[in-house]
Amino acid sequence: MIREWKYDLGIGAVPTGSFDANHVMLLLKLLTHNLVRDFVANCMPSLLNWRLAWVRRVLFLVPGRLLQTGNRRYLRLPARSPLYQLRC
């Protein structure tokens, strides 16, 4: 888990010299980790044992197009994308 946090989320990198700013960045990265893991556990349990870098590659690094018709916005994804096929 520490390896995943350090290399996949960049917790080992200190972005600023301010302790408070670094603390906020750490909390945001841990929140991101928890939200992604919760999403995977609820919607894609087959990816539960995958590292965060691979989950991100499969689920979130998908080409898409944000479209707007009238007042409605929607995201158009490729049909082979796991997010397109997801009904969660």
N, CA, C and O of each residue as an XYZ file, in Angstrom:
352
protein
N       0.818     -1.185      0.000
C       0.000      0.000      0.000
C       0.872      1.262      0.000
O       0.559      2.241     -0.678
N       1.946      1.228      0.754
C       2.837      2.391      0.792
C       3.474      2.606     -0.573
O       3.627      3.743     -1.019
N       3.845      1.513     -1.236
C       4.424      1.625     -2.581
C       3.432      2.279     -3.538
O       3.804      3.136     -4.340
N       2.173      1.872     -3.448
C       1.141      2.442     -4.309
C       0.961      3.924     -4.017
O       0.871      4.732     -4.942
N       0.908      4.288     -2.744
C       0.765      5.701     -2.402
C       1.963      6.511     -2.872
O       1.812      7.618     -3.389
N       3.155      5.951     -2.688
C       4.364      6.704     -3.016
C       4.547      6.884     -4.518
O       4.856      7.982     -4.981
N       4.357      5.810     -5.277
C       4.658      5.885     -6.705
C       3.449      6.221     -7.566
O       3.590      6.934     -8.559
N       2.279      5.736     -7.220
C       1.106      5.980     -8.058
C       0.423      7.300     -7.744
O      -0.138      7.931     -8.639
N       0.460      7.727     -6.493
C      -0.164      8.989     -6.108
C       0.845     10.113     -5.876
O       0.456     11.276     -5.770
N       2.111      9.788     -5.796
C       3.131     10.811     -5.613
C       3.199     11.370     -4.216
O       3.529     12.543     -4.043
N       2.897     10.567     -3.208
C       2.937     11.058     -1.830
C       4.374     11.332     -1.383
O       4.597     12.136     -0.478
N       5.340     10.675     -2.005
C       6.728     10.893     -1.636
C       7.251     12.256     -2.055
O       8.264     12.716     -1.528
N       6.572     12.917     -3.004
C       7.009     14.227     -3.482
C       6.391     15.323     -2.620
O       5.191     15.307     -2.346
N       7.212     16.262     -2.202
C       6.747     17.391     -1.398
C       6.653     18.597     -2.330
O       7.673     19.096     -2.804
N       5.413     19.075     -2.597
C       5.266     20.126     -3.600
C       5.699     21.520     -3.147
O       6.110     22.325     -3.983
N       5.622     21.827     -1.865
C       5.949     23.181     -1.415
C       6.783     23.124     -0.141
O       7.044     22.048      0.396
N       7.189     24.271      0.324
C       7.926     24.364      1.565
C       7.026     24.609      2.765
O       7.498     24.655      3.902
N       5.740     24.765      2.516
C       4.787     25.047      3.589
C       4.225     23.741      4.146
O       3.736     22.896      3.397
N       4.297     23.588      5.446
C       3.794     22.372      6.084
C       2.291     22.220      5.866
O       1.818     21.121      5.574
N       1.541     23.303      6.004
C       0.084     23.241      5.848
C      -0.312     22.857      4.424
O      -1.221     22.051      4.226
N       0.367     23.431      3.436
C       0.069     23.099      2.043
C       0.399     21.634      1.755
O      -0.347     20.960      1.045
N       1.500     21.143      2.294
C       1.855     19.741      2.104
C       0.850     18.814      2.781
O       0.524     17.751      2.251
N       0.367     19.210      3.935
C      -0.625     18.412      4.648
C      -1.919     18.329      3.839
O      -2.520     17.260      3.740
N      -2.346     19.445      3.265
C      -3.554     19.456      2.435
C      -3.364     18.571      1.213
O      -4.274     17.825      0.848
N      -2.202     18.637      0.574
C      -1.936     17.791     -0.590
C      -1.963     16.311     -0.214
O      -2.497     15.494     -0.965
N      -1.404     15.965      0.920
C      -1.426     14.579      1.389
C      -2.857     14.110      1.610
O      -3.220     13.010      1.194
N      -3.666     14.930      2.255
C      -5.055     14.557      2.508
C      -5.850     14.413      1.213
O      -6.678     13.509      1.098
N      -5.612     15.287      0.239
C      -6.289     15.176     -1.057
C      -5.903     13.896     -1.792
O      -6.748     13.246     -2.407
N      -4.628     13.541     -1.724
C      -4.172     12.316     -2.390
C      -4.743     11.078     -1.716
O      -5.116     10.122     -2.397
N      -4.816     11.079     -0.405
C      -5.413      9.942      0.305
C      -6.917      9.864      0.053
O      -7.463      8.768     -0.071
N      -7.588     10.999     -0.024
C      -9.001     11.011     -0.360
C      -9.228     10.462     -1.767
O     -10.169      9.702     -1.996
N      -8.373     10.842     -2.698
C      -8.452     10.315     -4.059
C      -8.306      8.805     -4.054
O      -9.077      8.102     -4.708
N      -7.332      8.305     -3.329
C      -7.114      6.862     -3.243
C      -8.346      6.162     -2.692
O      -8.778      5.147     -3.240
N      -8.915      6.688     -1.616
C     -10.085      6.069     -1.003
C     -11.303      6.107     -1.925
O     -12.044      5.127     -2.001
N     -11.519      7.210     -2.620
C     -12.663      7.306     -3.526
C     -12.534      6.350     -4.712
O     -13.509      5.708     -5.102
N     -11.334      6.255     -5.284
C     -11.128      5.340     -6.409
C     -11.306      3.900     -5.953
O     -11.948      3.112     -6.647
N     -10.752      3.541     -4.803
C     -10.896      2.171     -4.295
C     -12.355      1.844     -3.984
O     -12.802      0.725     -4.237
N     -13.096      2.794     -3.444
C     -14.509      2.575     -3.161
C     -15.301      2.400     -4.461
O     -16.168      1.529     -4.543
N     -15.012      3.214     -5.468
C     -15.668      3.097     -6.762
C     -15.396      1.734     -7.385
O     -16.312      1.085     -7.891
N     -14.139      1.301     -7.350
C     -13.770      0.001     -7.917
C     -14.443     -1.125     -7.153
O     -14.921     -2.080     -7.766
N     -14.493     -1.040     -5.841
C     -15.116     -2.096     -5.033
C     -16.610     -2.210     -5.320
O     -17.147     -3.317     -5.345
N     -17.286     -1.091     -5.537
C     -18.723     -1.113     -5.764
C     -19.110     -1.406     -7.208
O     -20.104     -2.088     -7.457
N     -18.335     -0.900     -8.159
C     -18.757     -0.970     -9.558
C     -17.930     -1.920    -10.422
O     -18.448     -2.445    -11.408
N     -16.695     -2.150    -10.092
C     -15.819     -3.007    -10.894
C     -15.020     -3.936     -9.982
O     -13.802     -3.784     -9.892
N     -15.654     -4.884     -9.308
C     -14.928     -5.720     -8.347
C     -13.848     -6.595     -8.983
O     -12.967     -7.090     -8.281
N     -13.901     -6.789    -10.287
C     -12.852     -7.582    -10.939
C     -11.508     -6.858    -10.936
O     -10.469     -7.497    -11.098
N     -11.509     -5.535    -10.755
C     -10.276     -4.744    -10.739
C      -9.788     -4.455     -9.330
O      -8.865     -3.661     -9.151
N     -10.384     -5.081     -8.331
C     -10.093     -4.749     -6.944
C      -8.646     -5.025     -6.552
O      -8.093     -4.294     -5.731
N      -8.024     -6.042     -7.106
C      -6.639     -6.383     -6.753
C      -5.605     -5.668     -7.617
O      -4.405     -5.857     -7.417
N      -6.036     -4.868     -8.551
C      -5.110     -4.141     -9.419
C      -4.537     -2.937     -8.682
O      -5.179     -2.362     -7.802
N      -3.302     -2.564     -9.062
C      -2.705     -1.348     -8.521
C      -3.405     -0.126     -9.086
O      -4.023     -0.187    -10.149
N      -3.307      0.973     -8.376
C      -4.010      2.197     -8.754
C      -3.593      2.707    -10.132
O      -4.423      3.243    -10.866
N      -2.330      2.548    -10.489
C      -1.873      3.011    -11.801
C      -2.597      2.281    -12.928
O      -2.960      2.897    -13.930
N      -2.811      0.975    -12.774
C      -3.497      0.198    -13.807
C      -4.995      0.494    -13.814
O      -5.609      0.548    -14.879
N      -5.575      0.681    -12.655
C      -6.996      1.040    -12.592
C      -7.207      2.376    -13.284
O      -8.154      2.540    -14.053
N      -6.339      3.315    -13.015
C      -6.429      4.630    -13.647
C      -6.283      4.516    -15.158
O      -6.993      5.191    -15.904
N      -5.372      3.671    -15.611
C      -5.156      3.481    -17.040
C      -6.382      2.889    -17.729
O      -6.745      3.304    -18.830
N      -7.017      1.916    -17.073
C      -8.163      1.232    -17.680
C      -9.441      2.069    -17.601
O     -10.200      2.137    -18.568
N      -9.678      2.700    -16.459
C     -10.947      3.386    -16.259
C     -10.947      4.859    -16.637
O     -11.900      5.340    -17.250
N      -9.904      5.571    -16.284
C      -9.958      7.019    -16.390
C      -9.180      7.623    -17.543
O      -9.485      8.739    -17.964
N      -8.192      6.927    -18.062
C      -7.438      7.458    -19.192
C      -8.041      6.957    -20.496
O      -7.379      6.301    -21.299
N      -9.301      7.281    -20.682
C     -10.066      6.846    -21.842
C     -10.375      8.079    -22.676
O     -10.826      9.089    -22.136
N     -10.137      8.016    -23.992
C     -10.484      9.170    -24.807
C     -11.999      9.361    -24.829
O     -12.755      8.392    -24.912
N     -12.419     10.576    -24.757
C     -13.842     10.880    -24.782
C     -14.059     12.287    -25.293
O     -13.116     13.058    -25.471
N     -15.292     12.598    -25.520
C     -15.628     13.924    -26.026
C     -16.777     14.472    -25.198
O     -17.805     13.813    -25.042
N     -16.606     15.669    -24.671
C     -17.651     16.339    -23.916
C     -18.504     17.130    -24.899
O     -18.014     18.040    -25.568
N     -19.780     16.779    -24.979
C     -20.689     17.407    -25.934
C     -21.782     18.163    -25.203
O     -22.110     17.865    -24.055
N     -22.335     19.143    -25.893
C     -23.421     19.927    -25.319
C     -24.491     20.124    -26.382
O     -24.209     20.568    -27.495
N     -25.714     19.789    -26.021
C     -26.865     20.057    -26.881
C     -27.874     20.811    -26.040
O     -28.400     20.286    -25.058
N     -28.136     22.024    -26.425
C     -29.027     22.865    -25.628
C     -28.407     23.142    -24.277
O     -27.285     23.644    -24.206
N     -29.103     22.831    -23.215
C     -28.587     23.022    -21.856
C     -28.059     21.725    -21.260
O     -27.737     21.686    -20.072
N     -27.965     20.679    -22.040
C     -27.561     19.369    -21.540
C     -26.145     19.041    -22.007
O     -25.825     19.155    -23.190
N     -25.307     18.632    -21.057
C     -23.948     18.197    -21.371
C     -23.840     16.712    -21.125
O     -24.435     16.186    -20.185
N     -23.086     16.036    -21.962
C     -22.840     14.618    -21.746
C     -21.481     14.239    -22.306
O     -20.907     14.936    -23.143
N     -20.993     13.123    -21.822
C     -19.677     12.625    -22.195
C     -19.848     11.445    -23.136
O     -20.516     10.468    -22.799
N     -19.259     11.534    -24.287
C     -19.323     10.452    -25.264
C     -18.035      9.642    -25.167
O     -16.938     10.178    -25.318
N     -18.185      8.346    -24.911
C     -17.053      7.438    -24.716
C     -17.054      6.361    -25.793
O     -18.098      6.077    -26.380
N     -15.896      5.757    -26.060
C     -15.870      4.626    -26.980
C     -16.679      3.453    -26.422
O     -16.745      3.266    -25.207
N     -17.286      2.675    -27.294
C     -18.162      1.576    -26.866
C     -17.397      0.486    -26.133
O     -17.996     -0.240    -25.340
N     -16.110      0.343    -26.364
C     -15.341     -0.715    -25.706
C     -14.806     -0.307    -24.338
O     -14.179     -1.117    -23.654
N     -15.042      0.926    -23.935
C     -14.577      1.421    -22.639
C     -15.368      0.791    -21.507
O     -16.588      0.662    -21.610
N     -14.691      0.388    -20.411
C     -15.429     -0.155    -19.256
C     -16.407      0.847    -18.650
O     -17.442      0.445    -18.118
N     -16.103      2.132    -18.718
C     -17.030      3.125    -18.179
C     -18.294      3.243    -19.026
O     -19.369      3.549    -18.508
N     -18.161      2.999    -20.327
C     -19.333      3.042    -21.208
C     -20.287      1.889    -20.876
O     -21.506      2.056    -20.897
N     -19.728      0.740    -20.575
C     -20.530     -0.442    -20.307
C     -21.010     -0.515    -18.857
O     -21.817     -1.378    -18.512
N     -20.529      0.367    -18.029
C     -20.827      0.341    -16.603
C     -22.222      0.878    -16.320
O     -22.614      1.929    -16.826
N     -22.954      0.149    -15.515
C     -24.271      0.600    -15.053
C     -24.243      0.553    -13.531
O     -24.737     -0.398    -12.924
N     -23.661      1.585    -12.915
C     -23.488      1.593    -11.470
C     -24.301      2.693    -10.838
O     -24.279      2.854     -9.618
